[in-house]
Amino acid sequence: TEDKIWVDYKNIAKVLSVGKNIYIDDGLISLKVKAVQGLELLCEVDAGGRLGSKKGVNLPGTSVDLPAVTEQDKKDLLFGVENGVDMVFASFIRNAAGVKELRNVLGEKGKKILII
């Protein structure tokens, strides 16, 4: 709705706190958390804009409990291995453990694929 948005991350209200920023659609829209109310966040719009569906959400400086590599990521990576890609751009990886998990998915056949 005009004053409420839904994101596909059930724990967002658990990992964010007052004062944290939320960036949507590569930062074109920015919000600041003003209150956490149960499973909902009350936010102030710092920079607004037209919001479409399936836009990315970034939570800078917030530890999230999402997997480094999703099932869809695994399918996409294996597709890349089978089709001889030279490198993958892993913008979804947050730490060294995530890189190791990605490398495990690429497996022996993908050992020469660069991870950026």
C-alpha positions as CSV (number, residue, x, y, z in Angstrom):
1,T,0.0,0.0,0.0
2,E,1.0,3.6,-0.1
3,D,2.2,3.6,3.6
4,K,3.1,-0.1,4.1
5,I,5.5,-2.4,2.3
6,W,6.2,-6.1,2.6
7,V,9.6,-7.7,2.3
8,D,10.4,-11.4,1.9
9,Y,12.5,-11.7,5.0
10,K,10.6,-12.9,8.1
11,N,13.2,-11.9,10.6
12,I,13.7,-8.3,9.5
13,A,12.1,-6.9,12.6
14,K,14.3,-9.1,14.8
15,V,17.6,-8.0,13.2
16,L,17.0,-4.3,12.8
17,S,16.9,-1.7,15.6
18,V,16.0,1.9,15.9
19,G,18.3,4.2,13.9
20,K,19.3,1.5,11.3
21,N,19.0,2.3,7.6
22,I,17.2,0.3,5.0
23,Y,18.0,0.8,1.3
24,I,15.6,-0.5,-1.4
25,D,16.2,-0.8,-5.1
26,D,20.0,-0.2,-5.0
27,G,19.6,2.7,-2.6
28,L,17.1,4.7,-4.7
29,I,14.8,4.5,-1.7
30,S,16.1,4.9,1.8
31,L,14.4,4.4,5.1
32,K,15.4,4.9,8.7
33,V,13.9,2.7,11.4
34,K,12.1,4.8,14.0
35,A,10.4,1.9,16.0
36,V,10.2,-1.8,16.1
37,Q,6.6,-2.9,16.8
38,G,6.4,-6.7,17.0
39,L,6.9,-8.1,13.5
40,E,6.7,-4.6,11.9
41,L,9.0,-1.7,11.6
42,L,8.0,1.9,11.6
43,C,10.3,3.8,9.3
44,E,10.8,7.4,8.1
45,V,11.4,7.8,4.4
46,D,14.8,9.6,3.9
47,A,14.6,9.4,0.1
48,G,11.4,8.2,-1.6
49,G,10.5,7.1,-5.0
50,R,8.3,4.8,-7.0
51,L,8.6,1.2,-5.7
52,G,8.1,-1.7,-8.0
53,S,8.0,-5.4,-7.2
54,K,11.1,-7.6,-6.7
55,K,13.4,-4.9,-5.7
56,G,16.5,-5.6,-3.6
57,V,16.7,-4.6,0.1
58,N,20.0,-3.8,1.7
59,L,20.5,-3.6,5.5
60,P,23.9,-1.9,5.9
61,G,25.7,-2.7,9.2
62,T,23.2,-5.3,10.2
63,S,24.0,-9.0,10.7
64,V,21.3,-11.1,9.0
65,D,20.5,-14.7,9.4
66,L,20.0,-15.5,5.8
67,P,22.0,-18.3,4.1
68,A,25.0,-17.3,2.1
69,V,24.0,-19.5,-0.8
70,T,20.3,-20.2,-1.5
71,E,18.9,-23.2,-3.4
72,Q,18.4,-20.9,-6.4
73,D,22.0,-19.7,-6.2
74,K,23.1,-23.3,-6.2
75,K,21.1,-24.1,-9.3
76,D,22.5,-21.0,-11.0
77,L,26.1,-21.8,-10.0
78,L,25.8,-25.4,-11.3
79,F,24.4,-24.1,-14.5
80,G,27.4,-21.8,-14.8
81,V,29.8,-24.7,-14.2
82,E,28.1,-26.8,-16.8
83,N,28.3,-24.0,-19.3
84,G,31.9,-23.1,-18.7
85,V,31.7,-19.7,-17.1
86,D,35.0,-18.1,-16.2
87,M,33.9,-16.2,-13.1
88,V,31.0,-15.5,-10.8
89,F,30.1,-12.2,-9.2
90,A,29.1,-13.1,-5.7
91,S,27.5,-9.9,-4.3
92,F,25.5,-12.0,-1.9
93,I,28.5,-13.3,0.0
94,R,29.2,-11.6,3.4
95,N,32.3,-13.3,4.7
96,A,35.0,-16.0,4.2
97,A,32.6,-18.8,5.2
98,G,30.3,-17.8,2.4
99,V,33.1,-17.9,-0.1
100,K,34.0,-21.4,1.1
101,E,30.3,-22.5,0.8
102,L,30.3,-21.0,-2.8
103,R,33.5,-22.8,-3.6
104,N,32.0,-26.1,-2.3
105,V,28.9,-25.7,-4.6
106,L,31.2,-25.1,-7.6
107,G,33.0,-28.3,-6.8
108,E,35.9,-29.9,-8.6
109,K,34.5,-29.0,-12.1
110,G,34.3,-25.4,-11.1
111,K,37.6,-25.1,-9.2
112,K,39.1,-22.7,-11.7
113,I,36.1,-20.4,-11.7
114,L,37.0,-17.0,-10.3
115,I,34.9,-15.6,-7.5
116,I,34.5,-11.8,-7.5
